[in-house]
Amino acid sequence: MLFVCSMNAVRSPMAAAIASSLFPGQIYVRSAGVRQGVRDPFVDSVMEEVGMDTSRHQPKTLEDLDESGFDLVITLAPEAHHAALELTRTDAVDVEYWPTMDPTLATGSRSQILDAYRGIRDQLMQRIKKRLAWTPPVSG
C-alpha cells in the first residue's frame, strides 16, 4: 500500500504511520510525495499523542521509491492523484483519491494549528480503519 501527497511531509507519512500501527506486519506500507518536502515537527507532535513515532520519517518523492508493485495507492492531494495515475497507468493497481485538507495552511495560535493537524490525523485514522477493516466471515 502506498500513500501519496504533495511533499511527503504531513498527510502521507501520517497515513502510513497509522496504517502500519493499526495493521502491524499485515500490510506493506510506504509513503511518498510528488515533490520533495521537509519534515514537519507538528506531525511528530500529534502522532506522538496517539502513541505513534514518526520522528525517523524522511520525506521522499515518487522517484525516490525503490519499490513498485503496490496493490493499492491512496492519494491525498489532487496533484498526487494525477501523478499516481500516470505512474501506474500500465500496472494493475487500484488508485483511490481521498481528498484531504492540508493542515499546513492553518493559521492562528500554536494550539489552533495543532488542532488542524489533529483533525487530519483523526480523519485519516477513521478512513484507514474503514477501508482496511477485515470482517470475519459469518458461519452459518
N, C-alpha and C positions, 0 to 999 in steps of 0.2 A: 504494500500500500504506500502510495506517495502523496504527500500533501504539498501543494504548491501555492505560494502567494507572490507578492511583488518582489520582496527583497529577502525573504527567509530570515527575518529578524523578529517578527512578532507572531502573526497568525499561524503560519505553517509549523514553526517549532513548538508552539503551544499545542497544536493539534497532534503532532507526532508524539509529544511527551504524554499527552492524555491517552492516546490510543495504546501506546506502549505500556503505560501504567495500568490501564483497565484490562488489557489482554496480554499479560507478560508471557513471552515465549510462544504465544499462539499465532501471532501475525508478525510479518516482517514489515517494519515501518521506517520510512525515510521522509525527509522534507527538503525542499529546495525553493529557490526564488527565480524570477525572471531576470532580475538584476542583482548585483552584489550589494548586500546591506551591511550594517554594522550592528553589533549586539545591543540590545535594549535592556537596561537594568530594571525597568518596570516589569518586564516579562519574568525575570528571576524572582522578583518580589511577590507577584501574585501567584506564581506557580508554587513557590515555597509555602504559601499559605495553605495549600491543599496537599502538601507533602510530596511535591514533585520537584526534582532538581534539574534545572535547565542551564546551570552555570557552565557546563562544558560545551554547550552548543556554539558552533562557529558557522555563521551564515555562508551558504554556498548557492551557486546558481545551478540551473538545469544542466549546463555544460560541465559543471564540476562533478556531477554524479558519475560514479564508476560502474554503476549497475543499470540494468534495464529489465524488462520483463515483468513489470508490475501488473497485477491483476486489476487494480483499482487506482485511479488517480483522482484525487479530490482537489479541486481548485477553489481558492478562497477570494480571488480578485479577478475582475474581467480580463486584464492583460495576462494573468496566469492561465486562465481558461483558454484563451486563444493560443498561447504558447504550447500548452499541453495537447490541445487538439492537433496542432501542427506536428509536434514531436511524436505523437502516437498514431498518426493517420494511416500508417501501414501495419500497425500492430492490432492484435485482437485484445483490446483493453477497454474497460469501462472508464469513462471520464465523466465525473459529476461536478457540477458547479454549485457551490454553497455560497451565495452572496454573504460576505462578512464585512462589517464595518472595520475601518482602520482606526484603532484606538489612539494612534499617534496624532490624530487630528484633534483630539480632545484638548480643551483649554480649561483654565481655571486653576484652582489650588492643587497641590500635590494629591490631596485626598480625592478630589474630583477626577483627576487624571487616572489615579489608581482604580477608581470605581469604573471608569470606561474599560480599562484592561480586564478587570474582574468580570464585567458583563460579557466581554468576548470569550474569556476563559470558560465561563459557565454555559454560554451558548454553544460553544464547541463541544463541551463535555456532554451536554444533552443530545446534541446532534450525532456525536460519535456513538454514544450508548444506543441510541435508536437505530442507527444504520448498521452497527456491528453486533447487535444483541442476537444471541443464539437462544432459541426456544427449543427445549427438548421435545421430541415427538410425543404425542399423546397416545398411550397404549389403550387398546380397546378390548 
